[in-house]
Amino acid sequence: QAAAATRTIVIAGVPAGLLQDDVMADILTIHFQMSRNNGGDVEEVTYPTRNKGVAYVTFEDPEVVESVLKKDQHLLQDKRLSRHYPLTVTRYCDSVSSSLISLIMLPL
């Protein structure tokens, strides 16, 4: 079995505080299972995390990570959300420091 880290992506830009955490986790699961998002079978969604607006998505197949990362833009959309939210999707890496995630989360 592949290590979980090779099957996990980091999602930044998750709209925090709009919906209950479990509802947002469900929306993320649905988004990353859809073929139009280059997704596949999701094993686990970790949300919320210590970093506001950040989630971890672990797939059953490490190849799904590659296809998800190839998609140009991920827009989170669901009827329970008031608008579409652009997500930043990156490969999970143990060495990604929290300061880097903080930098990613700065408003433009």
C-alpha positions in Angstrom: 0.0 0.0 0.0 1.3 3.4 -1.0 2.1 5.8 1.9 -0.7 8.2 2.6 1.6 11.2 1.9 1.9 10.1 -1.8 -1.9 10.0 -2.1 -2.6 13.3 -0.4 -3.0 16.8 -1.7 -3.2 20.1 0.3 -6.2 22.4 -0.5 -5.9 26.1 0.3 -8.7 28.6 -0.1 -11.5 26.6 1.4 -14.1 29.1 2.5 -14.0 28.9 6.3 -16.9 29.6 8.6 -19.6 29.5 5.9 -20.9 26.0 6.6 -20.5 23.3 9.3 -17.2 21.6 9.0 -18.6 18.2 8.2 -20.7 19.8 5.4 -17.6 21.5 3.9 -15.7 18.2 4.1 -18.6 16.5 2.1 -18.5 19.3 -0.5 -14.7 18.8 -0.9 -15.1 15.0 -1.1 -17.7 15.4 -3.9 -15.5 18.0 -5.8 -12.5 15.7 -5.8 -14.4 12.6 -6.8 -15.8 14.2 -9.9 -14.2 13.2 -13.2 -14.5 16.7 -14.5 -12.1 17.8 -11.8 -9.7 14.9 -12.8 -10.7 13.4 -9.5 -11.1 9.8 -8.2 -12.0 7.8 -5.1 -11.4 9.8 -2.0 -10.3 7.9 1.0 -10.4 10.7 3.5 -10.8 14.5 3.8 -9.2 16.2 6.8 -11.0 19.4 7.5 -10.8 21.6 9.5 -7.0 21.6 10.1 -4.8 23.9 12.2 -4.6 26.3 9.3 -7.7 28.2 8.5 -9.0 27.5 5.0 -6.8 24.5 4.5 -7.9 20.9 4.0 -6.1 17.6 3.2 -7.6 15.2 0.7 -6.3 11.6 0.5 -7.1 9.5 -2.5 -7.2 5.7 -2.7 -5.0 5.8 -5.8 -1.7 7.9 -6.0 -2.2 8.4 -9.7 -5.3 10.5 -9.0 -3.1 13.0 -7.2 -1.2 13.5 -10.5 -4.3 14.1 -12.6 -5.8 16.5 -10.0 -2.6 18.5 -9.9 -2.7 18.8 -13.8 -6.0 20.5 -13.7 -5.5 24.3 -14.3 -8.0 25.6 -11.9 -10.2 24.1 -9.3 -13.4 26.0 -8.5 -15.4 24.8 -5.5 -19.0 25.0 -6.4 -22.1 23.7 -4.6 -25.6 24.9 -4.2 -24.9 25.4 -0.5 -22.2 27.9 -1.3 -23.1 31.5 -2.3 -20.5 31.6 -5.1 -17.6 29.7 -6.6 -14.4 29.6 -4.7 -11.0 29.1 -6.4 -8.9 26.5 -4.6 -5.1 26.2 -4.6 -4.1 22.5 -4.9 -0.6 21.4 -4.1 1.2 18.1 -3.4 1.4 17.1 0.2 4.9 17.2 1.6 6.0 16.7 5.2 8.5 19.6 4.8 5.8 22.2 3.9 6.1 24.5 6.8 3.2 26.3 8.4 4.8 29.6 7.5 4.5 28.7 3.8 0.9 27.9 4.2 0.4 31.2 6.0 2.0 32.9 3.1 -0.3 31.1 0.6 -3.3 32.2 2.7 -2.5 36.0 2.6 -5.3 37.9 0.8 -4.2 39.4 -2.5 
